[in-house]
Amino acid sequence: GYSMLADIFPARQRAAAFAVFLCGPFIGVSLALSLGGQVVEGWALTCGGLGLCDFKDWQAAFLIFGAPGVLVALLCGLLGEPRQARGAHLAHTRTPVADALYELSLIIPPFSVIRLWRLVSRRMAFINLAAAGLLVLCCAALTAVTGSLAQWSAVGVGLYGLFSWCQAQVRRDPELFSLTAGSVAFFGTILACGLMASATASMSFWSVPFATKELGFSAAEAGHSLGIAIGGGSLLGTVCGGFIVDLWRRTNRAAALDLGLIAGCTAAALLAFLLLSPSHPVLLVTTVAVLMFVLTIWPAGCIALLQDLVTPGMRAQAATLYVTTTSLLAGSIGPYAVGRLADALGSIRLGLTFLFALLPVSLLLFLLARRDLPRALRRKAEAETGAAIEDTL
């Protein structure tokens, strides 16, 4: 989706286009949270008239909110591929299925090691094996401490796949590696976004349990009020962020990164206020809404910046790298760690203090990416110039 939008919209409008695109998940979350509790509470009274009492209340909620998504996904299959400028940096001579299988062979052992041995060097293959061994040891240690084998196995597999893919590009496509995984601006932005997304996911996931367990909200009341707060704040933040970056970047190429820095600092202050303020329902809902606004103001601009840092033929791979890395970080760190800490300390309020460990690291990564941005833009310009020269020969 990101690469298609980047092909359709010019650079000056991409952040706004991505902002509108990103509104979809927030609308879905808002509807699910605000109406899901009512579905669960009222299912026992309505299922008989529908003849669907074999379904449990939570299953009914999943079906009601999931079915429209399946229908829309089928309709998306009718969309045509936009005409895009393809870089000459990587030729695809196989069929799409063969290309997909080849890409999978770069991240799945033992094929990944064999590919590195043949494609790059024996040294890289041994480094890959050493990294795999280190990941196994780390995941085993974390499993022994937490007892969560599935959690850390999934994280280890994801990290290994990401590391192996980046390794393969060193020889397979040096230009792609240089502009993505080898760029502090590009990969620093992705890591910063992943940690910010982890904080956002933590607030989205734990706000309702926090309200029900520590403030006495009912499930329906918390789902309805906080669903609107989370969805509304996220929706408004995403849209505003996209348009702000498109306007700001006319005078500041680092607008997306600067907005991320502002968002991280503001989010830390709002989180401290939320955790230290008196437990008042209106104050909670208002603070959560503003906090979600701040935590979602950065993605559209950062995604647009990442697309600006690569040549047109690399956009899909750059988008995949962003989605994979941010999803891995967002899903494996924040919500899980907050839950574990809440169980250990006996309070979700205390569990949410884990976010104070994520936000400073994210800010540091944004600063590093900003420092390297001019060099990354020069590399991208040189790559485009080289491709243009090759096309004329």
C-alpha positions in Angstrom: 0.0 0.0 0.0 2.7 2.5 0.9 4.7 2.0 -2.3 1.5 2.3 -4.4 0.6 5.6 -2.8 4.2 6.8 -3.2 3.9 6.0 -6.9 0.6 7.9 -7.2 1.2 11.0 -5.1 4.1 13.5 -5.5 6.6 13.9 -2.7 4.9 17.2 -1.5 1.6 15.4 -0.9 2.7 11.9 0.3 2.5 12.5 4.1 -1.1 13.6 3.8 -1.9 10.6 1.5 -0.3 8.2 4.0 -2.2 9.9 6.8 -5.5 9.2 5.2 -4.4 5.6 4.5 -3.4 5.1 8.1 -6.8 6.2 9.3 -8.3 2.8 8.5 -6.9 0.9 11.5 -7.8 3.6 13.9 -11.4 3.8 12.7 -11.6 0.0 13.0 -10.1 0.0 16.6 -12.4 2.9 17.6 -15.5 1.0 16.3 -14.4 -2.3 17.8 -13.7 -0.8 21.3 -16.8 1.5 21.4 -19.3 -1.2 20.1 -17.5 -4.4 21.0 -18.4 -4.2 24.7 -22.0 -3.7 23.9 -22.0 -6.7 21.5 -20.5 -8.8 24.3 -23.0 -7.7 26.9 -26.0 -7.9 24.7 -25.2 -11.1 22.7 -27.0 -13.5 25.2 -30.3 -11.5 24.6 -30.1 -11.3 20.8 -28.4 -14.5 19.7 -31.6 -16.5 20.1 -33.6 -14.5 17.6 -30.7 -14.8 15.1 -30.3 -18.6 15.7 -26.6 -18.0 16.4 -26.3 -19.0 20.1 -23.7 -21.6 19.2 -21.3 -18.6 18.9 -19.9 -17.2 22.1 -20.1 -13.5 22.7 -16.5 -12.8 22.0 -16.6 -14.9 18.8 -19.7 -12.9 17.6 -17.7 -9.6 18.2 -14.9 -10.9 16.0 -17.2 -12.0 13.3 -19.2 -8.7 13.2 -16.2 -6.5 13.1 -14.0 -8.8 10.9 -16.4 -9.7 8.1 -16.4 -6.2 6.5 -12.6 -6.3 6.4 -12.6 -9.5 4.4 -15.1 -8.0 1.9 -13.0 -4.9 1.5 -9.8 -7.0 1.1 -11.5 -8.9 -1.8 -12.5 -5.6 -3.4 -8.8 -4.4 -3.2 -7.9 -7.3 -5.4 -9.6 -5.5 -8.3 -7.2 -2.5 -8.0 -4.7 -2.1 -10.8 -1.0 -1.7 -10.4 0.0 2.0 -10.8 2.6 2.9 -13.4 5.8 3.5 -11.5 9.4 4.4 -12.4 11.3 1.2 -11.7 15.0 1.5 -10.8 17.5 -0.5 -12.8 19.2 -1.6 -9.6 17.6 -5.1 -9.5 16.3 -7.2 -12.3 13.4 -9.6 -11.8 13.6 -12.4 -14.3 11.6 -15.0 -12.5 7.9 -15.4 -12.0 6.2 -13.7 -9.0 5.9 -17.0 -7.2 9.6 -17.8 -7.8 10.6 -14.4 -6.6 8.6 -14.9 -3.4 10.2 -18.3 -2.8 13.6 -16.9 -3.5 13.0 -14.0 -1.0 11.9 -16.6 1.6 15.0 -18.6 1.1 17.0 -15.6 2.2 15.5 -15.6 5.7 14.6 -19.3 6.5 17.4 -21.5 7.7 19.3 -23.5 6.5 18.5 -22.0 3.1 19.5 -18.5 4.4 23.0 -19.8 5.3 23.4 -21.6 2.0 22.4 -18.4 0.1 24.9 -16.3 2.1 27.6 -18.9 1.5 27.1 -18.8 -2.3 25.9 -15.2 -2.8 28.0 -13.2 -0.4 30.9 -15.0 1.4 31.7 -17.8 3.8 32.5 -15.1 6.4 29.0 -13.7 6.1 27.6 -17.2 6.5 29.5 -17.8 9.7 28.4 -14.4 11.0 24.8 -15.5 10.3 25.3 -18.7 12.2 26.9 -16.8 15.1 24.0 -14.4 15.2 21.5 -17.2 15.1 23.3 -18.9 18.0 23.3 -15.6 20.0 19.6 -15.1 19.4 18.9 -18.7 20.6 20.8 -18.1 23.8 19.1 -14.7 24.4 15.6 -16.2 23.8 16.4 -19.2 26.0 17.5 -16.9 28.8 14.4 -14.7 28.4 12.2 -17.8 28.3 13.8 -19.1 31.5 13.1 -15.8 33.2 9.6 -15.1 31.9 8.3 -18.6 31.0 7.0 -17.3 27.7 8.4 -19.7 25.1 6.0 -18.7 22.3 6.7 -15.0 22.9 10.5 -15.1 22.6 10.6 -17.8 20.0 8.5 -15.6 17.7 10.7 -12.6 18.4 13.8 -14.6 17.8 12.5 -15.9 14.4 11.5 -12.4 13.4 14.9 -10.8 14.3 16.8 -13.6 12.6 14.8 -13.2 9.4 15.3 -9.5 9.4 19.1 -9.8 10.0 19.5 -12.5 7.3 17.6 -10.4 4.7 19.8 -7.4 5.4 22.9 -9.5 5.2 22.0 -10.9 1.8 21.5 -7.4 0.3 25.2 -6.5 1.0 26.2 -8.5 -2.1 22.9 -9.1 -3.8 21.9 -5.4 -4.0 24.6 -3.1 -2.5 22.7 0.0 -3.5 19.5 -1.1 -1.7 21.5 -2.0 1.4 23.3 1.4 1.3 20.0 3.3 1.2 18.1 1.2 3.7 19.7 -1.0 6.3 23.1 0.6 5.8 21.8 4.1 6.3 21.6 5.6 9.8 18.9 8.0 8.7 16.7 5.2 7.2 17.2 2.5 9.8 17.4 4.9 12.7 14.0 6.3 11.7 12.5 2.8 11.4 13.8 1.8 14.9 12.5 5.0 16.4 9.1 4.5 14.8 9.0 0.9 16.1 9.6 2.0 19.7 7.0 4.9 19.3 4.6 2.3 17.8 5.3 0.1 20.8 4.3 2.9 23.2 1.2 3.6 21.1 0.1 -0.1 21.1 0.7 -0.3 24.8 -1.6 2.7 25.5 -4.3 1.4 23.1 -4.2 -2.1 24.6 -3.9 -1.3 28.3 -6.1 1.8 28.6 -9.4 -0.1 28.9 -8.0 -2.7 31.5 -6.5 0.2 33.4 -10.0 1.9 33.6 -11.9 -1.2 34.6 -9.4 -2.6 37.1 -8.1 0.5 38.8 -10.9 3.1 38.2 -14.0 1.0 38.5 -15.3 1.4 34.9 -17.7 -1.2 33.6 -16.5 -3.1 30.5 -19.1 -1.4 28.3 -18.5 2.1 29.8 -14.7 1.8 29.4 -14.9 0.4 25.9 -17.3 3.1 24.8 -15.7 6.1 26.3 -12.0 5.1 25.8 -12.8 3.6 22.4 -13.9 7.0 21.2 -11.0 8.7 23.0 -8.4 6.3 21.5 -9.9 6.2 18.1 -10.7 9.9 17.9 -7.4 11.0 19.2 -5.5 8.6 16.9 -7.5 9.6 13.9 -7.1 13.3 14.4 -3.4 12.9 15.3 -2.7 10.9 12.1 -4.5 13.3 9.8 -3.0 16.4 11.4 0.5 14.9 11.4 0.4 14.2 7.6 -0.7 17.7 6.7 1.7 19.3 9.2 4.7 17.5 7.7 3.7 18.3 4.1 3.6 22.0 5.0 6.6 22.0 7.2 8.9 20.1 4.9 8.8 23.0 2.4 11.3 24.7 4.6 12.6 21.8 6.7 13.6 18.5 5.1 13.8 17.0 8.6 10.2 18.0 9.4 9.1 14.3 10.0 12.0 13.7 12.4 11.5 16.9 14.3 7.8 16.2 14.6 8.7 12.7 16.0 11.0 14.4 18.6 8.2 16.8 19.6 5.8 13.9 19.9 8.1 11.8 22.0 8.8 14.6 24.5 5.2 15.6 24.8 4.0 12.0 25.1 6.4 11.5 28.1 5.0 14.5 29.8 1.4 13.5 29.2 2.1 9.9 30.4 3.6 11.3 33.6 0.5 13.5 34.1 -1.8 10.5 33.5 -0.1 8.2 36.0 0.3 10.9 38.7 -3.0 12.6 38.4 -6.1 11.8 40.5 -8.3 8.9 39.3 -11.1 10.9 37.7 -13.1 9.4 34.7 -13.3 12.6 32.7 -9.6 13.4 33.3 -8.6 9.9 32.2 -10.6 10.0 29.0 -9.4 13.4 28.1 -5.8 12.7 28.8 -5.9 9.4 26.9 -7.4 11.2 23.9 -4.7 13.9 23.9 -1.9 11.3 24.5 -3.1 9.1 21.6 -3.2 12.3 19.4 0.4 12.9 20.2 1.5 9.3 19.8 0.0 9.1 16.3 1.1 12.4 14.9 4.4 11.1 13.6 3.8 7.9 11.4 2.6 9.5 8.1 5.5 11.9 7.9 8.1 9.3 8.8 6.7 6.9 6.2 6.9 9.6 3.6 10.4 10.4 4.6 11.5 6.8 4.2 10.0 6.7 0.7 12.0 9.8 -0.1 15.2 8.2 1.0 15.1 5.4 -1.6 14.7 5.3 -5.4 11.3 4.4 -7.0 12.3 0.8 -7.7 13.1 0.3 -4.0 9.9 1.6 -2.5 8.1 -1.7 -2.0 11.1 -3.2 -0.3 11.6 -0.1 1.9 7.9 -0.2 2.9 8.2 -4.0 3.7 11.3 -3.3 5.9 9.4 -0.6 7.7 6.3 -2.6 8.3 8.2 -5.7 9.4 10.5 -3.9 11.8 7.9 -1.7 13.4 5.4 -4.6 13.7 8.0 -6.7 15.3 8.9 -4.0 17.9 5.4 -2.8 18.5 4.0 -6.3 19.0 6.8 -7.8 21.0 8.0 -5.1 23.5 5.5 -2.6 24.8 2.2 -4.4 25.5 3.9 -7.6 26.7 6.4 -5.8 28.9 3.7 -3.6 30.4 1.6 -6.7 31.2 4.5 -8.5 32.8 5.5 -5.5 34.9 1.9 -4.9 35.9 1.7 -8.6 37.1 4.9 -8.3 39.0 4.0 -5.0 40.7 0.3 -5.6 41.1 -0.7 -2.5 39.2 -1.4 -1.5 35.6 -0.5 2.1 36.5 3.0 0.9 37.6 3.2 -1.4 34.5 2.7 1.6 32.2 5.9 3.2 33.6 7.8 0.9 31.3 7.0 3.3 28.5 9.4 5.8 30.1 12.1 3.3 29.0 11.0 3.3 25.4 10.5 7.0 24.7 14.0 8.2 25.5 15.6 5.5 23.3 13.2 6.5 20.5 14.2 10.2 20.9 17.9 9.3 20.7 17.3 7.3 17.4 15.3 10.3 15.9 18.3 12.5 16.7 20.8 10.1 15.1 18.6 9.8 12.0 18.3 13.6 11.8 22.1 14.0 12.0 22.6 11.5 9.1 19.7 12.8 7.0 21.7 15.2 4.7 24.1 12.4 3.8 21.2 9.9 3.2 19.6 12.4 0.8 22.9 12.8 -1.1 23.2 9.1 -1.5 19.7 8.8 -2.8 20.4 11.6 -5.3 23.6 9.9 -6.5 21.7 6.6 -6.9 19.1 8.3 -9.0 21.7 10.1 -11.1 23.5 6.8 -11.7 20.3 5.1 -12.8 19.5 8.0 -15.2 22.9 7.7 -16.8 22.6 4.0 -17.2 19.2 4.5 -18.9 20.7 6.8 -21.4 23.5 4.4 -22.4 
